[in-house]
Amino acid sequence: MRRVTNCILRDQDHVLLLQKPSRGWWVAPGGKMEPRESVKESAVREFKEETGLDLYEPTLKGVFTVVIEEEGKAIDEWMLFTFYAEKFSGSLLSESPEGHLAWQMVDHVKHLPMAEGDHHFFDHIFNRSGLIYGTFVYSPDYQLLSCNLDPE
């Protein structure tokens, strides 16, 4: 099982997102954890590698199981730890090694192309307090098959 972290960085009414070239979907910057790395260390490191920015005081806001399922069988599975931050320093990379970086209006995020499950956790993080847990089950072509969130 892979372990992945990401961070939603908000600066007033904007959020920094990364558009991945493979699907054109927008994501919170992040990536795979390295051995012996804590989830927080991973989120800070991955964010810096993909954006050039240093995060301060990121807070864990979501823990998710993501399953890729084909004909009722899990063919891939990973854990996603989503952080949230509002404090940062540094200079934004002019070009990220992972895709196109852009500050997006918070109110516009719900209209951006992204994995359907991502819309659920962005909504929670922008509009509710506390930690959210969830399981997202996708088909191999990333169609959301089921979603179970706590709190709903």
GUVEX-10084 format. One record per residue (C-alpha): residue in three letters; x, y, z. Coordinates in steps of 0.02 Angstrom, whole numbers, plus 50000, padded with zeros to 5 digits. Each point is the difference from the previous one (the first is absolute). Layout:
! residues N
site rest: Ala; x: X; y: Y; z: Z
...
! end
This chain:
! residues 152
site rest: Met; x: 50000; y: 50000; z: 50000
site rest: Arg; x: 50069; y: 50169; z: 49951
site rest: Arg; x: 49997; y: 50148; z: 50118
site rest: Val; x: 49972; y: 50172; z: 49923
site rest: Thr; x: 49991; y: 50174; z: 50074
site rest: Asn; x: 49940; y: 50166; z: 49933
site rest: Cys; x: 49964; y: 50174; z: 50065
site rest: Ile; x: 49869; y: 50129; z: 49961
site rest: Leu; x: 50083; y: 50170; z: 50016
site rest: Arg; x: 49879; y: 50144; z: 50018
site rest: Asp; x: 50047; y: 50183; z: 49988
site rest: Gln; x: 49845; y: 50103; z: 50041
site rest: Asp; x: 49874; y: 49960; z: 49861
site rest: His; x: 50123; y: 49900; z: 49892
site rest: Val; x: 50068; y: 49823; z: 50007
site rest: Leu; x: 50157; y: 49937; z: 49913
site rest: Leu; x: 49965; y: 49853; z: 49887
site rest: Leu; x: 50097; y: 49894; z: 49877
site rest: Gln; x: 49929; y: 49948; z: 49832
site rest: Lys; x: 50067; y: 49828; z: 49954
site rest: Pro; x: 50038; y: 49979; z: 49814
site rest: Ser; x: 49938; y: 49819; z: 49987
site rest: Arg; x: 49814; y: 50039; z: 50025
site rest: Gly; x: 49999; y: 50189; z: 50017
site rest: Trp; x: 49929; y: 49977; z: 50175
site rest: Trp; x: 50040; y: 50123; z: 50140
site rest: Val; x: 50071; y: 49931; z: 50164
site rest: Ala; x: 50074; y: 50061; z: 50162
site rest: Pro; x: 50190; y: 49985; z: 49983
site rest: Gly; x: 50072; y: 49844; z: 50081
site rest: Gly; x: 50068; y: 49828; z: 49968
site rest: Lys; x: 50066; y: 49836; z: 50068
site rest: Met; x: 50073; y: 49982; z: 50173
site rest: Glu; x: 50180; y: 49944; z: 50017
site rest: Pro; x: 50055; y: 49864; z: 50122
site rest: Arg; x: 50011; y: 50057; z: 50183
site rest: Glu; x: 49914; y: 50165; z: 49958
site rest: Ser; x: 49853; y: 50062; z: 50102
site rest: Val; x: 49842; y: 50052; z: 49908
site rest: Lys; x: 50033; y: 50182; z: 50047
site rest: Glu; x: 50182; y: 49993; z: 49943
site rest: Ser; x: 49942; y: 49925; z: 49836
site rest: Ala; x: 49867; y: 50134; z: 49971
site rest: Val; x: 50125; y: 50140; z: 50031
site rest: Arg; x: 50137; y: 49921; z: 49893
site rest: Glu; x: 49886; y: 49955; z: 49854
site rest: Phe; x: 49920; y: 50172; z: 50002
site rest: Lys; x: 50171; y: 50084; z: 49994
site rest: Glu; x: 50059; y: 49887; z: 49857
site rest: Glu; x: 49845; y: 50034; z: 49896
site rest: Thr; x: 49975; y: 50186; z: 50037
site rest: Gly; x: 50161; y: 50075; z: 50070
site rest: Leu; x: 49904; y: 50059; z: 50155
site rest: Asp; x: 50033; y: 49959; z: 50182
site rest: Leu; x: 49845; y: 49959; z: 50103
site rest: Tyr; x: 49979; y: 50055; z: 50180
site rest: Glu; x: 49883; y: 49918; z: 50124
site rest: Pro; x: 49911; y: 49880; z: 49880
site rest: Thr; x: 49856; y: 49912; z: 50087
site rest: Leu; x: 49937; y: 49826; z: 49959
site rest: Lys; x: 49821; y: 50020; z: 49936
site rest: Gly; x: 49963; y: 49837; z: 49909
site rest: Val; x: 50046; y: 49816; z: 50000
site rest: Phe; x: 49938; y: 49901; z: 49851
site rest: Thr; x: 50010; y: 49826; z: 49929
site rest: Val; x: 49999; y: 50001; z: 49811
site rest: Val; x: 49960; y: 49836; z: 49913
site rest: Ile; x: 50004; y: 49960; z: 49815
site rest: Glu; x: 49878; y: 49860; z: 49967
site rest: Glu; x: 49970; y: 49893; z: 49846
site rest: Glu; x: 49860; y: 49871; z: 49991
site rest: Gly; x: 49975; y: 50011; z: 50188
site rest: Lys; x: 50183; y: 49971; z: 50043
site rest: Ala; x: 50124; y: 50127; z: 50068
site rest: Ile; x: 50145; y: 50016; z: 49877
site rest: Asp; x: 50085; y: 50148; z: 50086
site rest: Glu; x: 49984; y: 50088; z: 50166
site rest: Trp; x: 50083; y: 50144; z: 50089
site rest: Met; x: 49982; y: 50110; z: 50153
site rest: Leu; x: 49988; y: 50188; z: 49974
site rest: Phe; x: 50038; y: 50123; z: 50141
site rest: Thr; x: 49938; y: 50175; z: 49959
site rest: Phe; x: 50068; y: 50152; z: 50091
site rest: Tyr; x: 49944; y: 50181; z: 50001
site rest: Ala; x: 50108; y: 50155; z: 50023
site rest: Glu; x: 49984; y: 50188; z: 49987
site rest: Lys; x: 50179; y: 50049; z: 50042
site rest: Phe; x: 50145; y: 49983; z: 49878
site rest: Ser; x: 50157; y: 50082; z: 49936
site rest: Gly; x: 50111; y: 49991; z: 49848
site rest: Ser; x: 49978; y: 50030; z: 49814
site rest: Leu; x: 49881; y: 49901; z: 49893
site rest: Leu; x: 50086; y: 49897; z: 49867
site rest: Ser; x: 49973; y: 50069; z: 49825
site rest: Glu; x: 49983; y: 49821; z: 49941
site rest: Ser; x: 49961; y: 49850; z: 50109
site rest: Pro; x: 50073; y: 49830; z: 49955
site rest: Glu; x: 49825; y: 49928; z: 50026
site rest: Gly; x: 49890; y: 50117; z: 49898
site rest: His; x: 49930; y: 50176; z: 49993
site rest: Leu; x: 49984; y: 50099; z: 50164
site rest: Ala; x: 49866; y: 50132; z: 50021
site rest: Trp; x: 49915; y: 50095; z: 50139
site rest: Gln; x: 49814; y: 49964; z: 49981
site rest: Met; x: 49854; y: 50090; z: 50082
site rest: Val; x: 49933; y: 49892; z: 50142
site rest: Asp; x: 49822; y: 50020; z: 49932
site rest: His; x: 50058; y: 49940; z: 49829
site rest: Val; x: 50078; y: 49836; z: 50060
site rest: Lys; x: 49832; y: 49908; z: 49995
site rest: His; x: 49993; y: 50033; z: 49812
site rest: Leu; x: 50176; y: 49939; z: 49958
site rest: Pro; x: 50030; y: 49832; z: 49919
site rest: Met; x: 50065; y: 49879; z: 50133
site rest: Ala; x: 49967; y: 49828; z: 50069
site rest: Glu; x: 49821; y: 50001; z: 50063
site rest: Gly; x: 50051; y: 49950; z: 50176
site rest: Asp; x: 50116; y: 50151; z: 50010
site rest: His; x: 49850; y: 50115; z: 49986
site rest: His; x: 49932; y: 49920; z: 50160
site rest: Phe; x: 50154; y: 50031; z: 50105
site rest: Phe; x: 50030; y: 50175; z: 49932
site rest: Asp; x: 49820; y: 50042; z: 50049
site rest: His; x: 50027; y: 49933; z: 50176
site rest: Ile; x: 50166; y: 50089; z: 50025
site rest: Phe; x: 49935; y: 50167; z: 49936
site rest: Asn; x: 49832; y: 49995; z: 50089
site rest: Arg; x: 50014; y: 49894; z: 50157
site rest: Ser; x: 50116; y: 49977; z: 50146
site rest: Gly; x: 50080; y: 49843; z: 50065
site rest: Leu; x: 50075; y: 49845; z: 49924
site rest: Ile; x: 49911; y: 49902; z: 49864
site rest: Tyr; x: 50027; y: 49815; z: 49963
site rest: Gly; x: 49944; y: 49914; z: 49843
site rest: Thr; x: 50011; y: 49862; z: 49873
site rest: Phe; x: 49989; y: 50031; z: 49815
site rest: Val; x: 49980; y: 49855; z: 49879
site rest: Tyr; x: 50039; y: 50035; z: 49818
site rest: Ser; x: 49996; y: 49899; z: 49839
site rest: Pro; x: 50166; y: 49981; z: 49905
site rest: Asp; x: 49952; y: 50153; z: 49896
site rest: Tyr; x: 49968; y: 50101; z: 50160
site rest: Gln; x: 49812; y: 50003; z: 49999
site rest: Leu; x: 49941; y: 50014; z: 50181
site rest: Leu; x: 49908; y: 49839; z: 50046
site rest: Ser; x: 49969; y: 50038; z: 50183
site rest: Cys; x: 50042; y: 50125; z: 50134
site rest: Asn; x: 49986; y: 49980; z: 50188
site rest: Leu; x: 50043; y: 50152; z: 50106
site rest: Asp; x: 50003; y: 50024; z: 50188
site rest: Pro; x: 49939; y: 50126; z: 50046
site rest: Glu; x: 49877; y: 50003; z: 49856
! end
